[in-house]
Amino acid sequence: MCCAGSSCRAGGQRVREAPSEQSRRAPEMGEQPIFTTRAHVFQIDPNTKKNWVPASKQAVTVSYFYDVTRNSYRIISVDGAKVIINSTITPNMTFTKTSQKFGQWADSRDNTVFGLRFSSEQQLTKFAEKFQEVKEAARLAARDKSQEKIETSSNHSQESGCETTSSTQASSVNGTDDEKASHVSPADTHLKSENNKLKIALTQSAANVKKWEIELQSMRESNARLTTVLQESATSVEQWKRQFSICRDENDRLRRKIDELEEQSSEINREKEENIQLKIRIEALESELREKETELKDLRKQNEIIPQLVSECEYVSEKLEAAEKDNQNLEDKVRSLKMDIEESKYRQRHLKVEFKNFLELLDGKIYDLHDFRRGLSKLGTDN
């Protein structure tokens, strides 16, 4: 019984000291990953308790591990050979989403706050849901452990009561044997041996009672220490609430700063696009300038033959003047010919009129001759 009690105390001490041991160790053989994702890891600045300090230069693997032997859960992240997250999940932990891609939780055992920035809101949601699931599993495991401790304590109390009853019975049997000491028989010898065994058991039970009293006192002291720790944790919770409020204000300020930077980034992108368009325009102008330079070289070459062209132009101008004079003479001749044509047309019209008159006169003469002929014919007939 004493050994059992000592093992219980040692086990309790191991449970209390487990966080400090776990905070220095990586995943062991008894642990297995149950969920894995990637994120940028941050820790709260231990001096200011306001600013975030990056624990990893890039996105690293963050995993939930389940320890079968201890029935506990841990969040572990390793960057190379350095363990940057080693947080044992307890029922009083809370994972908080501070933005669409950022979440955090406080670890009172390590006295720090961890922050994770994911690449998408979906990854953050999955991590938060897994945190709530593991937290509920840790709560159930803690409840089962407390029930086991209560059942163990009740069993020890029942065993102590049974041993005390057996000792009382042994004392009564022992008294009967003393009264009948004069009549010794094999049955009496057997009863004496049983009586001696019961005395030994009674002595052991008394020793066990003292040990249980000592253990009860130690448990009371542990309870007092746990009460103190609980009060300190309550104070820490208030401090964390204030720090959370400060962090939330800082987060809002950073969010506004991010919005401003995004606006500046959009302006920079517009300026880049304008610069690209300007570069394209400059290249087009440069190509056009090269074409103009080529044309200028051609014009300079042509300028060398300009005197010859001028002389030819003068010669052509003299010929043109002569041709203009000839053209003027021809125009005068054409005008005279037009006048002659007009005059001939007038004469032709006049001749047509005279010819028509002549034809009418000729028709009248022909008609007169026809009448004269008929008259002659009639005279011939009469004669």
Secondary structure, 3 states (H helix, E strand, C coil): CHHHHHHHHHHHHHHHHHHHHHCCCCCCCCEEEEEEEEEEEEEECCCCCCCEEECCCCCEEEEEEEECCCCEEEEEEEECCEEEEEEECCCCCCEEECCCCEEEEEECCCCEEEEEECCCHHHHHHHHHHHHHHHHHHHHHHHHHHHHHHHHHHHHHHHHHHHHHHHHHHHHHHHHHHHCCCCCCHHHHHHHHHHHHHHHHHHHHHHHHHHHHHHHHHHHHHHHHHHHHHHHHHHHHHHHHHHHHHHHHHHHHHHHHHHHHHHHHHHHHHHHHHHHHHHHHHHHHHHHHHHHHHHHHHHHHHHHCHHHHHHHHHHHHHHHHHHHHHHHHHHHHHHHHHHHHHHHHHHHHHHHHHHHHHHHHHHHHHHHHHHHHHHHHHHHHHC
